[in-house]
Amino acid sequence: MADRPKALVTAPFRGAGLEKLERLADVVYDPWIEQQPLRIYNSEQLADRVQREGANVVIVEGDSVKGPVLDLPLVAVGSCRGDPNNVDVAAATARGIPVLRAPGRNADAVAELTVALLFAVNRRVVRADLDVREGESYRDGTIPYQRFRAWQLAGRTAGLVGLGAVGRATRWRLEGLGMHVIAHDPYADEATHTLDDLLAEADVVSMHAMVTPETQGMIGSAQFNRMKDGAIYLNTARAMLHDTDALVAALESGHLAGAGLDHFEGEHLPTDHPLVGMANVVLTPHIGGATYDTEANHSTLIADGLEQLLGGGKPDNLVNPEVLSQ
C-alpha cells in the first residue's frame, strides 16, 4: 500500500503485537474493556466511530462488524476471537474485505481454568475456604479430614470432548498431573474414542467443543446417565453444549460427584437456580480467557496477519482468503 493505513482498535492490545501495529498503521486505541460503564458498539455505532476517526482498518473483540461498517472502504477487519462470530464474514467477503481472526489466543488460559475448576470441585476448595472464613473448621462436630476426603486425580481418567487448541492445552496439563487422558473429536485424528465410550470410561469429563448445530445440546440426560457414578463434569466452553436441567438432575441424584462451570446461557445464572445452592458445584462467570496473555496473543496474531496482508501475502489466520483473488 502506498498510503499508511489508520486503525481503530477497540479490542485490548498489548505487547509486541501493539508495537508492531503502531509501526504498520496510525492507531486510534480505545479498548472496550477499559470503559466505565461497559461499552460494546453495535454496527451503527461502530460505523459512526470509524467514519469520525477516518479509519480504514478496524480491530475489535466484542463490537459488531456488520451492515453499515462493511459499507465503508475498509482495508481489513481484525476480530480478536478464535471464531469471529461478531463479524458478518459473508458480507465482508462480498465487499472484498479481508477478515483476520485469532485462533488459539486463549487456549492456555482456558486450560488453566479447567484445571483450577477440577481441583476446586474434587477437593471442595471453595467450601473449605468458607468454613475457615466462618470459623467453622469443625462444622457440625466433624473434623475437616472427615468432610473433605477425595480421590486423588493421579491415576484417574479424564475424557476431553473436543481436541482443538484448548483441548490440546488441557490434555498435557492433565497428563502432567498423572491422569490418563482420552478424547472424542470427529475432526481430530488423535481423538480415538466415540462419545459413548469416553463417557463410560472417564472419571472426569471436560467439554472443549465449539458450538455448532451438531454439538449444541450434545450432552443430555442419556449422556449424563452414561457417565460413571461419581464422575466430575467440567464445562469451560459453552453452556449450549449441555442440557442444564439434565445436569442438575444428574447432580441431585448423586450420580455425578460434582461439576465446574464457566459459562451460562445468556451469560447469566439466576441466584435462585438449583446449581447455585449445590455445594459440589463451582461456578465462575465466563473468565476462562481473562488473562493479559490472551490479549498479548491476539495482538500478535492480528498484527502479524495485517503485516502479511499489507505486504501482499496470505496470512494463516485469514478467514476469507478468496478475497485476495477478487
N, C-alpha and C positions, 0 to 999 in steps of 0.2 A: 504493500500500500504506500502511495505517495504521501497521503495525509496521515498525521498522527491521530489515532482514534481517541475518543473520550469515553470513559467507562463510568457508569453509575453503578456503584456497588452497595446493595442493601443487605448483603449477607455479611456475617462476621468474617473478616480476613485477617491473617496474621502470618508472621514468619517469612520464610523465603518466598512463598507464593505472593504475598503482598509486595515485597520488594521487587520481584520480577514484574508484576503487573504495573507498578509505578514506572518501570523502565520502558514498558511497552506502550503505555497509554497515559493520558491525563486522567486522573482518578478523582471522582467525587465519592467520598467514603462516608456512608451514613447507615450503619448496620441497624437492622430492626431490633436486635436483641438488647441494645442499649437504650431503647426508648421507654420512657415512663410518661403516660401509660403505654402499654404494648401497642405497637403499630405493625399491622400487616396490610399492605396495599392490595386492593382489588385491581382489576385490569385497567379500569378507567383512571384510578388514582395514579397507578404506576405510569401509564401513558402520559398523563399530565406532567408528572415529575421528570420523565425522560425528555420531554419537549422543553421544559423550562431549563434543564441543565444543558441542553444541546448535545446529549449523549448519543452514541451510536453502538455502544456495547452495553449490555445490561447483565448484571450478575446478581442473582437472587438466591434466597434459601426458602422463604415462606411466601413471598409475594406471588400473585397470579400473573402469568405471562400469556395472555390470550387476547383475542379480539383486537381492540384498538392499539395495544402495544405492538402487535405484529404488523399493523398497518404502517408503522414507522420505518424509515430506511435504516435498519439495523445491520451491522456487520456480523454480530454474533450475540447469542444468548448463552449465559452460563447458569445452570441450575446446580446448586451445591447439594445435590441429593444423589443417591445411587439410582433411584427411579425418579426421573424428572416429571412427576405427575402434576406439577404445578405449571407446566408449560404445555400449550397446545402444539405438540410436535408436528402433527399433520398440517396444521395451518402454517407453521414456520417453514416446513418443507415446501409447501406450495408457493411460498413467497421467496424461497431461496435463501432462508436464514439458517445458518448452522447453529445447532444446539449442542452444547457441551454438558456433560454430567460428571459426577464424582463417585465412581464405583468404589466400594470398599472403604470409604472415608472413615466410617465409624466402626469398622469390624472389630478392632481390638477393644474399643471402649465397650461395645455391647457384650462382647465375650467376657470381659472382666465383670460386668454387672451380672451376667448369668452365673458366674462362679460365686459372686457375692450373695446372690439370692439363694443359691444352692446351700451354701454354708448357713445362711440365716435361717432357712427353713429346717434343714436337717438338725442343726444344733440349737434351734429355737433361740437365736441370739437376741432378737428384739424382745421377746417375753422375759428372758433372763435379765436383760438390761432394765426393763421396767420393774422387776422385782427388787433389784438393788436400789433403784431410784426411790421406790416407795417404802423402803425399809422392810421389805417382805422376803428376805432371803430364805426364811424358814416359814414360808406361806403355808397356812392350814396345818401347821405342825409337822411339816415334812422338811427334809433337807434337800438342797439343790441337786445333789447327786441322784436322788430318787426321781425328781421331776424332769431332769434334763438328760437322761441317758439316751444315747442314739447309736445307731450303727455307724462305724467309720466308713468313709467313702472309698478308701483304698480297697481294691478287690471287687468293687461293685461294678455293674454295667450301666453305662449311660447311652441312651439312644437319641441321636440327633435327627430331627425331621427337617431336612434342608441342609445341603452341604455347599452353600455358596461361601462368600468371603467370611461372613460371621460364623457360619457353621464350622469352617476350617479353623478359624481362630479359636473357637471354643474347644475343638477337638484336641489340639495339642495341650491346651491348659488342663483339660480333664485327664488326659493321659499322664501329664506331669504329676497329678495327684494320685496316680496309681490305679486309675479306673480303666476298665476295658470299654472302648468306645465303638459303637456300631452306628450306622447311618442309613437313612432312607432318602433318596432323591433320584427320581427317574431321569434326571438330566446330568447326573454325575456318575461316571464310571466307578469311582472309588466307593460309592454307596451301594452295598451289595444286598441289603435287606429289603424285603417288602415291608409295607407299613404294618401289616398284621403281625408279621414275625418280630419286628422291632418292638412293638407294644407288648408282646407276650414275654419278651426276653429282658427288657430293660428295667433296672431299678429306678432310674431317673429318665424321664422323657423331656427333652428340651426342644422347643419349637424355633426354627430358624428359616422357615419357608417364606417366600413372598406371597402376598395376597393376590390370587388370580381366580378366575371363575372355577378352576378345578381344585383350588386349595381352600377356598372360603368355606368355613364350617366343616373342614375335613376331620376334626376331632369332635365327635358327638358321643351320645350315650353308648353306642356299640363299641366305640374305640376306648372310651374310659373303662368300660367293663372288661375289655380285653387286657388291660394293663394288670400287672402283678399286684396282689394285695400288698399294701404298704409302700407302693411306688410314690415318687415325688414328681409333680408336673411343673414345668417351668415354661413361661412364655415371655420372652423379651423381644418378640417380633411384633405381632399384631393380634388384638383380641378377636378379630374376624376369623382367625384360623380355627377357633373352637366355639362350641356351644356353651355359653356361660352357665345356663341353667343346668345342663348336664354335668358340668364341672362341680357346681355347688352340690348336686345330688351325690356325686362320687365322693366328695369330701364329707358330707353329712353322714353318709352311710358308714364311713370308716374304711372304705375300700382303698382310697388314697390316703397316704400319710400326711400330705401337705402340698402346698403349691406356692410358687413365687411368680408374681405377675407384674409386668412393667407397662402394660397398655390396656386401655378400656375403650369400648366403643364410644365415640364422641369425646374422647379424652377426659371422661368424667365417670366417677363411680359414686352413686348416691350414698350418703352417710348411713342410710338405713338398709343398704344392700347386705344380703347374708354373708358375703365374703368379708365385710368389714368386721364382723363380730367373731370371726374364726381365729383362734389363737395359733393355728397351724398354717396360716396363710400370711405371707409377707407381700405387701403392696407398695409399689413405687410409681410415681406419676410420669411415666414415659421419659426417663432420664438416661436411658442406656447410652445414647450418643453424646451426652452432655459433658464433653471434655474439651479443653483447649486444643488438645492434639487433633480432635476431629476437625476443628476449624483450620488448623495448620495443614492437615491433609487435604481438605477440599480446596484450600487456597492454592496449594501446589498443583493439584490436578487441573484446576480450571486455568491457572496461569500458564502451565505448560501446554495445555491444549490450545489456548489462544495464541501463544507464540508460534506453534506449528501452523495454525490456520493463517496467521498473518504472513508467514513465510511461504505459503503455498503448499503446505503439507497436509496430511490426512491424520489427525490425532486418533489414537486408540479410543478415546472417550467421546468421540463424536457420535451422537445418537442417529443422525440422518446424513450419512456420507454421500447419499445420492445428490445432495445439493451442490457438491463440488463439481459435478459434471453438467449442471444446468446452465 
